[in-house]
Amino acid sequence: MSDQDQPPAEGNMVPGGNLDQIRDILFGAQTKEFERRFSGLESAVQTELRQMRDDLKNQTDMLETFFKGELKEVSGKLRKEQSKREGDTERLETRLADQKRAVDQKVNALEEQFEEQVGELRENLLHQGQQLSESLQKGLDALREDVEERMSRLGASKADRLALAGLFSEMSMRLKNELDLSNLTES
């Protein structure tokens, strides 16, 4: 058996505390290098995280400021637009009210003019009716006088049937306006 194949003697046995020392001897330099690298990486990661947090916070703050500004601008524009529309609505309502008043005035003027014209027309019709009535009355009076005069002449001369027929014929023609009265006044 070789030295390696033989079990270690009791005095040669490595107690549990020595194992760490052996590891340190064998891997100590590499472990320290890895710890240093890990420590550097950890601090670099921590620095990057802090930087990312700061950048994220700055970007969030910038976005918040931007959106607040945009919101304020849009809100201002909306207020201006609303104010403008309210002003436009008020002006339109005023114009409509003015136009309604003007139309009402025109309608009232037309109604007055219509009533005036209707009144004038009534007066004209009444006047013409009175003139026509007077003219008819005069015609009837003249006809009555003529009939009475002829009857008195007939009564005086004791007219016969032929004279009466002529008289009635003449009266009917006068009533129809077919007889020319100028011929009678001459005779």
Backbone as JSON Lines, residues from 0, in Angstrom:
{"i":0,"aa":"M","n":[0.81,-1.16,0.0],"ca":[0.0,0.0,0.0],"c":[0.86,1.23,0.0]}
{"i":1,"aa":"S","n":[0.28,2.16,-0.71],"ca":[1.05,3.38,-0.78],"c":[0.61,4.3,0.35]}
{"i":2,"aa":"D","n":[1.24,5.42,0.47],"ca":[0.95,6.33,1.57],"c":[-0.46,6.92,1.42]}
{"i":3,"aa":"Q","n":[-0.83,7.04,0.2],"ca":[-2.15,7.63,-0.02],"c":[-3.24,6.62,0.29]}
{"i":4,"aa":"D","n":[-2.98,5.34,0.12],"ca":[-3.99,4.33,0.32],"c":[-4.18,4.03,1.78]}
{"i":5,"aa":"Q","n":[-3.26,4.4,2.6],"ca":[-3.37,4.04,4.0],"c":[-4.25,5.03,4.7]}
{"i":6,"aa":"P","n":[-5.06,4.53,5.63],"ca":[-5.9,5.44,6.38],"c":[-5.03,6.31,7.26]}
{"i":7,"aa":"P","n":[-5.43,7.47,7.48],"ca":[-4.61,8.36,8.28],"c":[-4.55,7.89,9.72]}
{"i":8,"aa":"A","n":[-3.46,8.12,10.32],"ca":[-3.25,7.72,11.7],"c":[-3.97,8.69,12.58]}
{"i":9,"aa":"E","n":[-4.17,8.32,13.77],"ca":[-4.94,9.15,14.66],"c":[-4.28,10.47,14.9]}
{"i":10,"aa":"G","n":[-3.09,10.56,14.94],"ca":[-2.35,11.8,15.17],"c":[-2.33,12.65,13.93]}
{"i":11,"aa":"N","n":[-2.5,12.0,12.79],"ca":[-2.5,12.73,11.52],"c":[-3.89,13.27,11.15]}
{"i":12,"aa":"M","n":[-4.88,12.91,11.8],"ca":[-6.25,13.32,11.45],"c":[-6.39,14.8,11.62]}
{"i":13,"aa":"V","n":[-7.19,15.38,10.67],"ca":[-7.38,16.82,10.68],"c":[-8.68,17.1,11.41]}
{"i":14,"aa":"P","n":[-8.62,17.85,12.47],"ca":[-9.84,18.17,13.17],"c":[-10.66,19.19,12.33]}
{"i":15,"aa":"G","n":[-11.98,19.39,12.72],"ca":[-12.9,20.23,11.96],"c":[-12.4,21.65,11.81]}
{"i":16,"aa":"G","n":[-11.66,22.21,12.65],"ca":[-11.19,23.58,12.56],"c":[-10.09,23.73,11.55]}
{"i":17,"aa":"N","n":[-9.37,22.69,11.33],"ca":[-8.27,22.76,10.4],"c":[-8.72,22.72,8.95]}
{"i":18,"aa":"L","n":[-9.87,22.2,8.74],"ca":[-10.4,22.09,7.37],"c":[-10.55,23.48,6.74]}
{"i":19,"aa":"D","n":[-11.0,24.43,7.53],"ca":[-11.14,25.8,7.03],"c":[-9.77,26.38,6.69]}
{"i":20,"aa":"Q","n":[-8.78,26.03,7.47],"ca":[-7.44,26.53,7.2],"c":[-6.92,25.94,5.91]}
{"i":21,"aa":"I","n":[-7.2,24.66,5.68],"ca":[-6.74,24.01,4.48],"c":[-7.43,24.66,3.28]}
{"i":22,"aa":"R","n":[-8.68,24.88,3.44],"ca":[-9.41,25.52,2.33],"c":[-8.81,26.9,2.06]}
{"i":23,"aa":"D","n":[-8.55,27.61,3.12],"ca":[-7.95,28.95,2.94],"c":[-6.62,28.83,2.21]}
{"i":24,"aa":"I","n":[-5.83,27.84,2.54],"ca":[-4.54,27.68,1.9],"c":[-4.74,27.34,0.43]}
{"i":25,"aa":"L","n":[-5.62,26.36,0.16],"ca":[-5.8,25.91,-1.21],"c":[-6.57,26.95,-2.06]}
{"i":26,"aa":"F","n":[-7.66,27.43,-1.53],"ca":[-8.55,28.3,-2.34],"c":[-8.6,29.73,-1.81]}
{"i":27,"aa":"G","n":[-7.83,30.08,-0.85],"ca":[-7.87,31.36,-0.18],"c":[-7.73,32.54,-1.11]}
{"i":28,"aa":"A","n":[-6.79,32.5,-2.0],"ca":[-6.56,33.62,-2.9],"c":[-7.75,33.78,-3.85]}
{"i":29,"aa":"Q","n":[-8.23,32.64,-4.36],"ca":[-9.39,32.7,-5.29],"c":[-10.64,33.17,-4.55]}
{"i":30,"aa":"T","n":[-10.83,32.67,-3.33],"ca":[-12.01,33.06,-2.56],"c":[-11.97,34.54,-2.26]}
{"i":31,"aa":"K","n":[-10.81,35.07,-1.89],"ca":[-10.7,36.49,-1.59],"c":[-10.97,37.31,-2.87]}
{"i":32,"aa":"E","n":[-10.45,36.79,-3.98],"ca":[-10.68,37.47,-5.26],"c":[-12.17,37.48,-5.6]}
{"i":33,"aa":"F","n":[-12.82,36.3,-5.4],"ca":[-14.27,36.23,-5.67],"c":[-15.04,37.14,-4.73]}
{"i":34,"aa":"E","n":[-14.66,37.18,-3.44],"ca":[-15.34,38.05,-2.49],"c":[-15.16,39.51,-2.87]}
{"i":35,"aa":"R","n":[-13.94,39.86,-3.29],"ca":[-13.68,41.23,-3.71],"c":[-14.53,41.55,-4.94]}
{"i":36,"aa":"R","n":[-14.57,40.6,-5.91],"ca":[-15.37,40.83,-7.12],"c":[-16.86,40.93,-6.78]}
{"i":37,"aa":"F","n":[-17.33,40.0,-5.96],"ca":[-18.73,40.04,-5.56],"c":[-19.06,41.33,-4.82]}
{"i":38,"aa":"S","n":[-18.13,41.73,-3.95],"ca":[-18.33,42.99,-3.23],"c":[-18.37,44.16,-4.2]}
{"i":39,"aa":"G","n":[-17.5,44.15,-5.21],"ca":[-17.5,45.21,-6.24],"c":[-18.78,45.16,-7.07]}
{"i":40,"aa":"L","n":[-19.14,43.93,-7.44],"ca":[-20.39,43.77,-8.21],"c":[-21.6,44.23,-7.39]}
{"i":41,"aa":"E","n":[-21.59,43.84,-6.13],"ca":[-22.71,44.23,-5.27],"c":[-22.78,45.74,-5.13]}
{"i":42,"aa":"S","n":[-21.65,46.4,-4.93],"ca":[-21.68,47.86,-4.8],"c":[-22.05,48.5,-6.14]}
{"i":43,"aa":"A","n":[-21.56,47.89,-7.27],"ca":[-21.92,48.41,-8.59],"c":[-23.42,48.25,-8.83]}
{"i":44,"aa":"V","n":[-23.94,47.08,-8.45],"ca":[-25.39,46.85,-8.6],"c":[-26.16,47.82,-7.72]}
{"i":45,"aa":"Q","n":[-25.72,48.01,-6.5],"ca":[-26.38,48.96,-5.6],"c":[-26.32,50.37,-6.18]}
{"i":46,"aa":"T","n":[-25.17,50.76,-6.71],"ca":[-25.03,52.08,-7.32],"c":[-25.96,52.21,-8.53]}
{"i":47,"aa":"E","n":[-25.97,51.16,-9.39],"ca":[-26.85,51.16,-10.57],"c":[-28.32,51.24,-10.14]}
{"i":48,"aa":"L","n":[-28.68,50.49,-9.12],"ca":[-30.07,50.52,-8.64],"c":[-30.43,51.91,-8.14]}
{"i":49,"aa":"R","n":[-29.49,52.51,-7.33],"ca":[-29.73,53.86,-6.85],"c":[-29.87,54.83,-8.01]}
{"i":50,"aa":"Q","n":[-28.99,54.69,-9.0],"ca":[-29.03,55.56,-10.17],"c":[-30.34,55.35,-10.95]}
{"i":51,"aa":"M","n":[-30.74,54.09,-11.1],"ca":[-31.99,53.79,-11.82],"c":[-33.19,54.37,-11.05]}
{"i":52,"aa":"R","n":[-33.16,54.21,-9.71],"ca":[-34.24,54.79,-8.91],"c":[-34.28,56.3,-9.07]}
{"i":53,"aa":"D","n":[-33.11,56.93,-9.01],"ca":[-33.05,58.39,-9.17],"c":[-33.53,58.8,-10.56]}
{"i":54,"aa":"D","n":[-33.06,58.07,-11.6],"ca":[-33.51,58.37,-12.97],"c":[-35.02,58.17,-13.12]}
{"i":55,"aa":"L","n":[-35.5,57.08,-12.55],"ca":[-36.93,56.79,-12.61],"c":[-37.72,57.87,-11.89]}
{"i":56,"aa":"K","n":[-37.22,58.29,-10.72],"ca":[-37.9,59.34,-9.97],"c":[-37.86,60.65,-10.76]}
{"i":57,"aa":"N","n":[-36.69,60.96,-11.34],"ca":[-36.58,62.19,-12.14],"c":[-37.53,62.14,-13.34]}
{"i":58,"aa":"Q","n":[-37.55,61.01,-14.03],"ca":[-38.44,60.87,-15.19],"c":[-39.9,60.95,-14.76]}
{"i":59,"aa":"T","n":[-40.22,60.32,-13.61],"ca":[-41.59,60.38,-13.1],"c":[-41.95,61.82,-12.75]}
{"i":60,"aa":"D","n":[-41.01,62.51,-12.09],"ca":[-41.25,63.92,-11.75],"c":[-41.43,64.77,-13.01]}
{"i":61,"aa":"M","n":[-40.57,64.49,-14.02],"ca":[-40.67,65.24,-15.28],"c":[-42.03,64.95,-15.96]}
{"i":62,"aa":"L","n":[-42.42,63.68,-15.99],"ca":[-43.71,63.33,-16.59],"c":[-44.86,63.97,-15.83]}
{"i":63,"aa":"E","n":[-44.75,63.94,-14.5],"ca":[-45.8,64.55,-13.68],"c":[-45.88,66.05,-13.95]}
{"i":64,"aa":"T","n":[-44.7,66.69,-14.0],"ca":[-44.68,68.13,-14.31],"c":[-45.23,68.39,-15.7]}
{"i":65,"aa":"F","n":[-44.82,67.56,-16.67],"ca":[-45.31,67.71,-18.04],"c":[-46.83,67.55,-18.1]}
{"i":66,"aa":"F","n":[-47.32,66.48,-17.48],"ca":[-48.77,66.24,-17.52],"c":[-49.54,67.32,-16.77]}
{"i":67,"aa":"K","n":[-48.98,67.79,-15.64],"ca":[-49.63,68.88,-14.93],"c":[-49.7,70.12,-15.81]}
{"i":68,"aa":"G","n":[-48.59,70.41,-16.51],"ca":[-48.57,71.56,-17.41],"c":[-49.56,71.39,-18.55]}
{"i":69,"aa":"E","n":[-49.56,70.2,-19.15],"ca":[-50.5,69.92,-20.24],"c":[-51.94,70.0,-19.75]}
{"i":70,"aa":"L","n":[-52.17,69.43,-18.58],"ca":[-53.52,69.46,-18.0],"c":[-53.95,70.9,-17.71]}
{"i":71,"aa":"K","n":[-53.02,71.68,-17.19],"ca":[-53.32,73.08,-16.91],"c":[-53.6,73.83,-18.21]}
{"i":72,"aa":"E","n":[-52.8,73.56,-19.24],"ca":[-53.0,74.22,-20.54],"c":[-54.34,73.81,-21.16]}
{"i":73,"aa":"V","n":[-54.6,72.5,-21.14],"ca":[-55.87,72.01,-21.71],"c":[-57.04,72.55,-20.9]}
{"i":74,"aa":"S","n":[-56.88,72.57,-19.59],"ca":[-57.94,73.11,-18.73],"c":[-58.18,74.58,-19.03]}
{"i":75,"aa":"G","n":[-57.09,75.33,-19.23],"ca":[-57.22,76.75,-19.59],"c":[-57.91,76.92,-20.93]}
{"i":76,"aa":"K","n":[-57.52,76.1,-21.9],"ca":[-58.16,76.16,-23.21],"c":[-59.65,75.83,-23.11]}
{"i":77,"aa":"L","n":[-59.95,74.8,-22.31],"ca":[-61.36,74.43,-22.13],"c":[-62.15,75.55,-21.48]}
{"i":78,"aa":"R","n":[-61.55,76.21,-20.47],"ca":[-62.23,77.32,-19.82],"c":[-62.46,78.46,-20.81]}
{"i":79,"aa":"K","n":[-61.43,78.76,-21.62],"ca":[-61.57,79.81,-22.63],"c":[-62.65,79.44,-23.64]}
{"i":80,"aa":"E","n":[-62.63,78.19,-24.09],"ca":[-63.62,77.74,-25.07],"c":[-65.02,77.79,-24.47]}
{"i":81,"aa":"Q","n":[-65.13,77.36,-23.22],"ca":[-66.44,77.4,-22.56],"c":[-66.91,78.85,-22.4]}
{"i":82,"aa":"S","n":[-65.99,79.72,-22.0],"ca":[-66.33,81.14,-21.85],"c":[-66.74,81.73,-23.19]}
{"i":83,"aa":"K","n":[-65.98,81.38,-24.24],"ca":[-66.3,81.87,-25.59],"c":[-67.67,81.37,-26.01]}
{"i":84,"aa":"R","n":[-67.94,80.1,-25.79],"ca":[-69.24,79.53,-26.18],"c":[-70.38,80.14,-25.38]}
{"i":85,"aa":"E","n":[-70.12,80.39,-24.09],"ca":[-71.15,81.04,-23.29],"c":[-71.43,82.44,-23.83]}
{"i":86,"aa":"G","n":[-70.34,83.16,-24.18],"ca":[-70.5,84.49,-24.78],"c":[-71.24,84.41,-26.11]}
{"i":87,"aa":"D","n":[-70.86,83.43,-26.93],"ca":[-71.54,83.25,-28.21],"c":[-73.01,82.93,-28.0]}
{"i":88,"aa":"T","n":[-73.29,82.08,-27.01],"ca":[-74.67,81.71,-26.71],"c":[-75.46,82.93,-26.25]}
{"i":89,"aa":"E","n":[-74.85,83.73,-25.39],"ca":[-75.54,84.94,-24.91],"c":[-75.8,85.91,-26.07]}
{"i":90,"aa":"R","n":[-74.78,86.08,-26.95],"ca":[-74.97,86.97,-28.1],"c":[-76.07,86.43,-29.02]}
{"i":91,"aa":"L","n":[-76.07,85.12,-29.22],"ca":[-77.09,84.5,-30.07],"c":[-78.48,84.66,-29.46]}
{"i":92,"aa":"E","n":[-78.56,84.45,-28.14],"ca":[-79.85,84.64,-27.47],"c":[-80.31,86.08,-27.58]}
{"i":93,"aa":"T","n":[-79.37,87.02,-27.44],"ca":[-79.72,88.44,-27.58],"c":[-80.2,88.74,-28.99]}
{"i":94,"aa":"R","n":[-79.47,88.22,-30.0],"ca":[-79.88,88.43,-31.39],"c":[-81.26,87.83,-31.65]}
{"i":95,"aa":"L","n":[-81.46,86.61,-31.13],"ca":[-82.77,85.97,-31.32],"c":[-83.88,86.77,-30.66]}
{"i":96,"aa":"A","n":[-83.61,87.27,-29.46],"ca":[-84.61,88.09,-28.76],"c":[-84.9,89.36,-29.54]}
{"i":97,"aa":"D","n":[-83.83,90.0,-30.07],"ca":[-84.01,91.21,-30.88],"c":[-84.81,90.92,-32.14]}
{"i":98,"aa":"Q","n":[-84.47,89.81,-32.79],"ca":[-85.19,89.44,-34.01],"c":[-86.65,89.1,-33.69]}
{"i":99,"aa":"K","n":[-86.87,88.45,-32.56],"ca":[-88.25,88.12,-32.16],"c":[-89.04,89.4,-31.93]}
{"i":100,"aa":"R","n":[-88.4,90.37,-31.24],"ca":[-89.07,91.65,-31.01],"c":[-89.39,92.34,-32.34]}
{"i":101,"aa":"A","n":[-88.4,92.31,-33.25],"ca":[-88.6,92.95,-34.56],"c":[-89.74,92.26,-35.32]}
{"i":102,"aa":"V","n":[-89.75,90.95,-35.28],"ca":[-90.82,90.2,-35.97],"c":[-92.16,90.5,-35.31]}
{"i":103,"aa":"D","n":[-92.18,90.54,-33.98],"ca":[-93.42,90.85,-33.27],"c":[-93.92,92.25,-33.64]}
{"i":104,"aa":"Q","n":[-92.99,93.2,-33.73],"ca":[-93.37,94.57,-34.11],"c":[-93.93,94.6,-35.53]}
{"i":105,"aa":"K","n":[-93.27,93.86,-36.44],"ca":[-93.75,93.82,-37.82],"c":[-95.13,93.16,-37.89]}
{"i":106,"aa":"V","n":[-95.3,92.07,-37.13],"ca":[-96.6,91.39,-37.12],"c":[-97.67,92.33,-36.57]}
{"i":107,"aa":"N","n":[-97.33,93.03,-35.48],"ca":[-98.3,93.98,-34.91],"c":[-98.63,95.09,-35.91]}
{"i":108,"aa":"A","n":[-97.59,95.6,-36.59],"ca":[-97.82,96.65,-37.59],"c":[-98.69,96.12,-38.72]}
{"i":109,"aa":"L","n":[-98.41,94.89,-39.17],"ca":[-99.23,94.29,-40.23],"c":[-100.68,94.08,-39.77]}
{"i":110,"aa":"E","n":[-100.83,93.64,-38.51],"ca":[-102.18,93.46,-37.97],"c":[-102.93,94.79,-37.94]}
{"i":111,"aa":"E","n":[-102.24,95.84,-37.49],"ca":[-102.87,97.16,-37.44],"c":[-103.22,97.63,-38.84]}
{"i":112,"aa":"Q","n":[-102.28,97.45,-39.78],"ca":[-102.53,97.85,-41.16],"c":[-103.7,97.04,-41.74]}
{"i":113,"aa":"F","n":[-103.73,95.76,-41.45],"ca":[-104.81,94.9,-41.94],"c":[-106.15,95.36,-41.36]}
{"i":114,"aa":"E","n":[-106.16,95.61,-40.05],"ca":[-107.4,96.07,-39.42],"c":[-107.84,97.41,-39.99]}
{"i":115,"aa":"E","n":[-106.87,98.28,-40.25],"ca":[-107.18,99.58,-40.83],"c":[-107.77,99.41,-42.24]}
{"i":116,"aa":"Q","n":[-107.13,98.55,-43.03],"ca":[-107.62,98.32,-44.39],"c":[-109.0,97.65,-44.38]}
{"i":117,"aa":"V","n":[-109.19,96.72,-43.46],"ca":[-110.5,96.08,-43.34],"c":[-111.55,97.11,-42.94]}
{"i":118,"aa":"G","n":[-111.19,98.01,-42.03],"ca":[-112.11,99.09,-41.62],"c":[-112.45,99.99,-42.8]}
{"i":119,"aa":"E","n":[-111.41,100.37,-43.57],"ca":[-111.66,101.2,-44.75],"c":[-112.55,100.47,-45.75]}
{"i":120,"aa":"L","n":[-112.27,99.18,-45.95],"ca":[-113.07,98.38,-46.87],"c":[-114.52,98.3,-46.39]}
{"i":121,"aa":"R","n":[-114.71,98.12,-45.11],"ca":[-116.08,98.09,-44.55],"c":[-116.79,99.42,-44.79]}
{"i":122,"aa":"E","n":[-116.03,100.51,-44.52],"ca":[-116.63,101.84,-44.74],"c":[-117.0,102.02,-46.2]}
{"i":123,"aa":"N","n":[-116.08,101.62,-47.11],"ca":[-116.37,101.74,-48.55],"c":[-117.59,100.91,-48.93]}
{"i":124,"aa":"L","n":[-117.64,99.66,-48.43],"ca":[-118.77,98.8,-48.74],"c":[-120.07,99.38,-48.17]}
{"i":125,"aa":"L","n":[-119.99,99.92,-46.96],"ca":[-121.16,100.51,-46.34],"c":[-121.63,101.73,-47.15]}
{"i":126,"aa":"H","n":[-120.66,102.56,-47.54],"ca":[-120.97,103.75,-48.34],"c":[-121.58,103.34,-49.68]}
{"i":127,"aa":"Q","n":[-120.96,102.37,-50.34],"ca":[-121.5,101.91,-51.63],"c":[-122.88,101.3,-51.44]}
{"i":128,"aa":"G","n":[-123.05,100.54,-50.35],"ca":[-124.36,99.95,-50.06],"c":[-125.4,101.04,-49.84]}
{"i":129,"aa":"Q","n":[-125.02,102.1,-49.11],"ca":[-125.95,103.21,-48.89],"c":[-126.28,103.91,-50.2]}
{"i":130,"aa":"Q","n":[-125.23,104.13,-51.03],"ca":[-125.48,104.77,-52.33],"c":[-126.4,103.92,-53.18]}
{"i":131,"aa":"L","n":[-126.14,102.61,-53.2],"ca":[-126.97,101.7,-53.98],"c":[-128.4,101.69,-53.44]}
{"i":132,"aa":"S","n":[-128.52,101.69,-52.12],"ca":[-129.84,101.7,-51.49],"c":[-130.58,102.99,-51.84]}
{"i":133,"aa":"E","n":[-129.85,104.11,-51.76],"ca":[-130.46,105.39,-52.12],"c":[-130.88,105.41,-53.59]}
{"i":134,"aa":"S","n":[-130.0,104.89,-54.44],"ca":[-130.29,104.86,-55.87],"c":[-131.51,103.99,-56.14]}
{"i":135,"aa":"L","n":[-131.57,102.83,-55.5],"ca":[-132.74,101.95,-55.66],"c":[-134.0,102.63,-55.13]}
{"i":136,"aa":"Q","n":[-133.86,103.29,-54.01],"ca":[-135.03,103.97,-53.43],"c":[-135.52,105.06,-54.36]}
{"i":137,"aa":"K","n":[-134.58,105.82,-54.93],"ca":[-134.97,106.87,-55.88],"c":[-135.66,106.26,-57.09]}
{"i":138,"aa":"G","n":[-135.07,105.15,-57.6],"ca":[-135.69,104.47,-58.74],"c":[-137.07,103.98,-58.42]}
{"i":139,"aa":"L","n":[-137.22,103.38,-57.22],"ca":[-138.54,102.89,-56.81],"c":[-139.51,104.04,-56.63]}
{"i":140,"aa":"D","n":[-139.02,105.13,-56.02],"ca":[-139.9,106.29,-55.84],"c":[-140.34,106.85,-57.19]}
{"i":141,"aa":"A","n":[-139.38,106.94,-58.11],"ca":[-139.72,107.46,-59.45],"c":[-140.69,106.53,-60.13]}
{"i":142,"aa":"L","n":[-140.47,105.23,-59.98],"ca":[-141.37,104.26,-60.59],"c":[-142.75,104.33,-59.96]}
{"i":143,"aa":"R","n":[-142.8,104.47,-58.64],"ca":[-144.07,104.58,-57.93],"c":[-144.83,105.84,-58.38]}
{"i":144,"aa":"E","n":[-144.09,106.94,-58.47],"ca":[-144.73,108.19,-58.93],"c":[-145.25,108.03,-60.35]}
{"i":145,"aa":"D","n":[-144.41,107.38,-61.18],"ca":[-144.84,107.18,-62.56],"c":[-146.07,106.3,-62.63]}
{"i":146,"aa":"V","n":[-146.06,105.23,-61.82],"ca":[-147.21,104.32,-61.8],"c":[-148.43,105.08,-61.3]}
{"i":147,"aa":"E","n":[-148.27,105.87,-60.24],"ca":[-149.4,106.61,-59.69],"c":[-149.92,107.64,-60.7]}
{"i":148,"aa":"E","n":[-148.98,108.29,-61.38],"ca":[-149.38,109.28,-62.39],"c":[-150.14,108.59,-63.53]}
{"i":149,"aa":"R","n":[-149.61,107.5,-63.97],"ca":[-150.27,106.78,-65.07],"c":[-151.61,106.22,-64.61]}
{"i":150,"aa":"M","n":[-151.66,105.79,-63.38],"ca":[-152.93,105.25,-62.89],"c":[-153.95,106.37,-62.77]}
{"i":151,"aa":"S","n":[-153.46,107.51,-62.36],"ca":[-154.4,108.62,-62.28],"c":[-154.85,109.04,-63.67]}
{"i":152,"aa":"R","n":[-153.91,108.97,-64.64],"ca":[-154.3,109.26,-66.03],"c":[-155.24,108.19,-66.54]}
{"i":153,"aa":"L","n":[-154.97,106.97,-66.19],"ca":[-155.83,105.88,-66.63],"c":[-157.21,106.0,-65.97]}
{"i":154,"aa":"G","n":[-157.14,106.33,-64.72],"ca":[-158.42,106.47,-64.02],"c":[-159.23,107.61,-64.63]}
{"i":155,"aa":"A","n":[-158.57,108.65,-65.04],"ca":[-159.25,109.8,-65.62],"c":[-159.79,109.44,-67.0]}
{"i":156,"aa":"S","n":[-159.09,108.69,-67.74],"ca":[-159.55,108.38,-69.09],"c":[-160.23,107.03,-69.17]}
{"i":157,"aa":"K","n":[-160.4,106.41,-68.07],"ca":[-161.05,105.11,-67.98],"c":[-160.43,104.16,-68.99]}
{"i":158,"aa":"A","n":[-159.26,103.86,-68.69],"ca":[-158.48,103.05,-69.62],"c":[-159.08,101.69,-69.8]}
{"i":159,"aa":"D","n":[-158.85,101.24,-70.95],"ca":[-159.33,99.91,-71.25],"c":[-158.25,98.88,-71.0]}
{"i":160,"aa":"R","n":[-158.54,97.7,-71.36],"ca":[-157.6,96.6,-71.1],"c":[-156.33,96.77,-71.93]}
{"i":161,"aa":"L","n":[-156.43,97.25,-73.1],"ca":[-155.27,97.43,-73.97],"c":[-154.31,98.45,-73.38]}
{"i":162,"aa":"A","n":[-154.83,99.54,-72.82],"ca":[-153.98,100.55,-72.21],"c":[-153.29,99.98,-70.98]}
{"i":163,"aa":"L","n":[-154.02,99.2,-70.2],"ca":[-153.42,98.58,-69.01],"c":[-152.31,97.61,-69.41]}
{"i":164,"aa":"A","n":[-152.53,96.84,-70.46],"ca":[-151.51,95.9,-70.92],"c":[-150.25,96.64,-71.33]}
{"i":165,"aa":"G","n":[-150.43,97.79,-72.03],"ca":[-149.28,98.59,-72.42],"c":[-148.54,99.14,-71.21]}
{"i":166,"aa":"L","n":[-149.35,99.59,-70.23],"ca":[-148.74,100.13,-69.0],"c":[-147.94,99.07,-68.28]}
{"i":167,"aa":"F","n":[-148.51,97.89,-68.13],"ca":[-147.79,96.81,-67.44],"c":[-146.57,96.38,-68.22]}
{"i":168,"aa":"S","n":[-146.68,96.37,-69.53],"ca":[-145.56,96.0,-70.37],"c":[-144.42,97.01,-70.18]}
{"i":169,"aa":"E","n":[-144.8,98.29,-70.16],"ca":[-143.79,99.34,-69.97],"c":[-143.13,99.23,-68.61]}
{"i":170,"aa":"M","n":[-143.93,98.94,-67.6],"ca":[-143.38,98.8,-66.24],"c":[-142.42,97.61,-66.16]}
{"i":171,"aa":"S","n":[-142.79,96.53,-66.8],"ca":[-141.9,95.37,-66.74],"c":[-140.6,95.65,-67.48]}
{"i":172,"aa":"M","n":[-140.71,96.41,-68.58],"ca":[-139.5,96.75,-69.31],"c":[-138.62,97.7,-68.49]}
{"i":173,"aa":"R","n":[-139.26,98.61,-67.76],"ca":[-138.49,99.5,-66.9],"c":[-137.8,98.73,-65.78]}
{"i":174,"aa":"L","n":[-138.53,97.8,-65.28],"ca":[-137.93,97.0,-64.21],"c":[-136.75,96.2,-64.74]}
{"i":175,"aa":"K","n":[-136.84,95.79,-65.97],"ca":[-135.74,95.04,-66.59],"c":[-134.69,95.97,-67.18]}
{"i":176,"aa":"N","n":[-134.94,97.28,-67.15],"ca":[-134.05,98.29,-67.73],"c":[-133.92,98.13,-69.23]}
{"i":177,"aa":"E","n":[-134.95,97.7,-69.86],"ca":[-134.92,97.54,-71.3],"c":[-135.53,98.74,-72.01]}
{"i":178,"aa":"L","n":[-136.29,99.49,-71.34],"ca":[-137.0,100.61,-71.97],"c":[-136.17,101.87,-71.84]}
{"i":179,"aa":"D","n":[-136.07,102.59,-72.88],"ca":[-135.35,103.86,-72.88],"c":[-136.31,104.92,-72.38]}
{"i":180,"aa":"L","n":[-136.02,105.56,-71.28],"ca":[-136.92,106.54,-70.66],"c":[-136.91,107.86,-71.41]}
{"i":181,"aa":"S","n":[-135.91,108.09,-72.22],"ca":[-135.84,109.36,-72.93],"c":[-136.98,109.5,-73.94]}
{"i":182,"aa":"N","n":[-137.44,108.37,-74.5],"ca":[-138.55,108.4,-75.46],"c":[-139.84,108.8,-74.78]}
{"i":183,"aa":"L","n":[-140.02,108.4,-73.53],"ca":[-141.26,108.67,-72.83],"c":[-141.34,110.13,-72.39]}
{"i":184,"aa":"T","n":[-140.19,110.69,-72.0],"ca":[-140.22,112.07,-71.53],"c":[-140.46,113.03,-72.65]}
{"i":185,"aa":"E","n":[-140.1,112.63,-73.86],"ca":[-140.32,113.51,-75.0],"c":[-141.8,113.54,-75.39]}
{"i":186,"aa":"S","n":[-142.49,112.46,-75.22],"ca":[-143.88,112.4,-75.66],"c":[-144.83,112.89,-74.67]}
